[in-house]
Amino acid sequence: MIYEEFASDLPRDRTFSFTSAEEMEEELLRSGVYQPMRQMGKGEFRAHLAALSTEQGDLFSDRYSTAISLYLEPPAGMFGILFPRSASGHFLACGDDVGNDKLIVSRSGCGVDVVGPSLVGSEAMTVPEVRFIEMLEVLSPTAERSENVVILEGNTAELHELRNAVAGLIAQPELDPNGEQVANLIGQTIAWIGDSCSQFGLERLTRNAARSRVAKLAQEFIEEHYRERVCIEDLCRITGVGVRTLQRCFRGYFNFTVTDYLNTVRLDSARRELAAAHPSQDSVAKIALRNGCTHIGRFSVKFRSHFGESASDTLARRSDRKSARPN
């Protein structure tokens, strides 16, 4: 499957398109959504995002052409409901491969680390916390509740129908001018959540708590020190585990080795600086060195391989970039 086919269900006349992770991140931040993301796969980055906002709740659909990692956390006072969508059937949420057949529920203050391969995306909805809890108590009064991120499994056919209904309403918002269908869809989804809690229980993200702790501590150290020389011994000291355990935990959580993740962080940071710099005031070599890439020739090869363009082209193309707009 090619990306055009994977993203063909989004309404292109009202869909925002992006050609870099930083561009998408910045546009979302301007809209009040904090969603840090990074391109993890090689090749041209393409992403599309469509949304429908109503008084009942907000619906979203997104698609990505290459492997990505991102952090999702609902806005303050909201619950987030995420329907994974992956062409390969692989979709990691906090280190668990949930595929296409599970649902992820989180609330403000409880973020979800998502890692997806190429041709990955999701449907999602955000619902006011008060409304979510009230509806859950009415529709499934015996359903167990959790303060943490949870992964739910249940009737797969119904789950897929709900996911497709989200995409359908976003594609044709004129069919629901008063938000009644959105309200019904939110109610059906919360009912599915309640039924799944009653039948299968909550799959809290605690069974892999030790692995998650090690992976997150290593990630935090890398994010803080990637401009410096980072040694595996530093990460073992910070996490309190040996090399093999560190590598196993990190790969199990992020689906990348420590080395690959560190290199990608450095490349990503360099790209962001190159895109914001001016050729007369900065250079590829200076930016590479500032981001921990000490071998300029090797950096240039890795940059082109990862992003599908040369670092010098990224720098030369610097201009007052326009905000992403529907195409």
Secondary structure, DSSP 8 states (H G I E B T S, - for coil): --HHHHTTTS-GGG-EEESSHHHHHHHHHHTT----EEE-SSS---EEEEEEE-SS-EEEEEEESS-EEEEE---TTEEEEEEEEESSS--EETTEE-TTS-EEEEETT--EEEEE-SSEEEEEEEEEHHHHHHHHHHH-TT----SS-EEE---HHHHHHHHHHHHHHHH-GGG-TTSHHHHHHHHHHHHHHHHHHHHH--EETTTTHHHHHHHHHHHHHHHHHTTS---HHHHHHHHTS-HHHHHHHHHHHHSS-HHHHHHHHHHHHHHHHHHHS-TTT--HHHHHHHTT---HHHHHHHHHHHHSS-HHHHHHT-S------B-
